[in-house]
Amino acid sequence: MTLRVFIDSSVLFTAANSTRGHSYDLVLMSAQSRIILVMSDYVLEETRRNLAGLKEPKDVRLEQVIATAAIEIIKVTRQDVLLAARIVTLKDAPILAAAKVAKVDMLVSLDKKHLLNRPELVEYLGAAILSPKNAFERLSTLLDR
């Protein structure tokens, strides 16, 4: 069974902005069919909006990432988001809701303030919430067995 890894817009933005680092490593793992990247339509739209605001837009690289990686796009209902908003800030509720609906193996984020190191979110999600570095290390260990 291929592991399913939800990435938020901070990770997708970073991967589209640079070919270095663990965010991009996750994209490569997906392109090699080692994992499936899962994201919501909200993540994709937010990332496109943030990339468009750069002095040198990186939307071409984002489209390359989308074209080469094994990606699953999830949609969530307003009710899903409202349920998640009970335990996380409203800004991050669409992320947590989509990861929960998708029943992913892990959620990957760079959001130290609202998502990482929050045991109550891990319990709600039923999966680990990791930084790209920690996710890459864990996935490498699991997949190289």
C-alpha positions in Angstrom: 0.0 0.0 0.0 1.3 3.4 -1.0 1.5 5.9 1.9 -0.7 9.0 1.5 0.9 12.3 2.7 -1.1 15.5 3.0 0.9 18.6 2.3 -0.3 22.1 3.2 0.3 25.2 1.2 3.5 26.1 3.1 5.1 22.9 1.9 3.8 23.1 -1.7 4.9 26.8 -1.9 8.4 25.8 -0.7 8.6 22.9 -3.2 7.5 25.1 -6.1 9.9 27.9 -5.0 13.1 25.7 -4.7 14.4 22.4 -5.9 16.4 22.1 -2.6 15.1 20.9 0.7 12.8 18.3 2.1 9.6 19.9 0.7 10.9 19.3 -2.8 12.2 15.8 -1.7 8.6 14.8 -0.9 7.6 15.9 -4.4 10.4 13.7 -5.8 9.2 10.8 -3.7 5.8 11.2 -5.2 7.1 11.5 -8.7 8.9 8.2 -8.2 5.6 6.7 -7.0 6.9 6.0 -3.6 4.2 8.1 -1.9 0.9 9.8 -2.9 0.8 13.5 -2.2 -2.6 14.6 -1.0 -3.8 18.2 -0.9 -7.0 20.1 -1.0 -8.2 22.4 -3.7 -7.9 25.1 -1.0 -4.1 24.4 -0.7 -3.6 24.5 -4.4 -5.5 27.8 -4.7 -3.7 29.4 -1.8 -0.3 28.3 -3.1 -1.1 29.7 -6.6 -2.1 33.0 -5.0 1.0 33.2 -2.9 3.3 32.3 -5.8 1.7 35.0 -8.0 2.7 37.6 -5.4 6.4 36.9 -5.8 8.6 39.3 -7.7 9.5 36.3 -9.9 6.4 34.1 -10.1 7.1 30.4 -9.7 3.8 29.2 -11.0 5.5 27.4 -13.9 7.4 25.2 -11.4 4.2 24.6 -9.5 2.5 23.3 -12.6 5.6 21.1 -13.2 5.3 19.7 -9.6 1.6 19.0 -10.2 2.2 17.3 -13.6 5.1 15.1 -12.4 4.0 14.1 -8.8 1.3 11.6 -7.9 -1.2 14.0 -6.4 -4.7 13.5 -5.1 -6.9 16.6 -4.7 -9.5 16.5 -1.8 -12.6 18.6 -1.4 -14.1 19.2 2.0 -17.5 20.5 3.1 -18.1 23.6 5.2 -19.2 21.2 8.0 -15.9 19.4 7.9 -14.1 22.7 8.3 -16.3 23.9 11.1 -15.6 20.6 13.0 -11.9 21.1 12.6 -12.2 24.7 13.7 -13.2 23.5 17.1 -9.6 22.6 17.9 -7.5 24.7 15.5 -7.5 28.3 14.3 -10.1 28.9 11.6 -7.3 29.8 9.1 -5.9 26.2 9.5 -9.2 24.4 9.8 -9.5 23.7 6.0 -6.1 22.0 6.2 -6.9 19.8 9.2 -10.3 19.0 7.8 -9.0 17.9 4.4 -6.3 15.7 5.9 -8.9 14.1 8.2 -11.4 13.5 5.3 -8.6 12.1 3.2 -7.5 9.7 6.0 -3.9 10.3 5.2 -0.9 8.6 6.9 0.6 12.0 7.8 0.1 15.7 7.5 3.2 17.7 6.6 3.5 21.4 7.4 5.9 24.2 8.1 3.4 25.9 10.5 5.2 25.6 13.9 2.7 27.9 15.6 -0.6 26.3 14.7 -0.1 22.7 13.5 3.3 21.2 14.5 3.8 19.9 18.1 0.1 19.9 18.9 -0.8 16.4 20.3 -4.5 17.2 20.3 -4.4 17.7 16.5 -2.6 14.5 16.0 -5.3 12.7 18.1 -8.1 14.4 16.1 -6.4 13.6 12.8 -5.4 10.0 13.7 -2.0 10.6 12.0 1.3 12.2 12.6 1.8 15.9 11.9 5.4 16.5 10.8 7.8 19.0 9.3 9.0 18.2 5.8 12.4 17.1 7.3 10.9 14.8 9.8 8.4 13.4 7.3 11.1 12.8 4.7 13.2 11.0 7.4 10.3 8.9 8.5 9.2 8.0 5.0 12.8 7.1 4.0 13.0 4.7 6.9 9.6 3.2 6.2 10.1 2.8 2.5 13.7 1.6 2.6 12.8 -1.5 4.7 
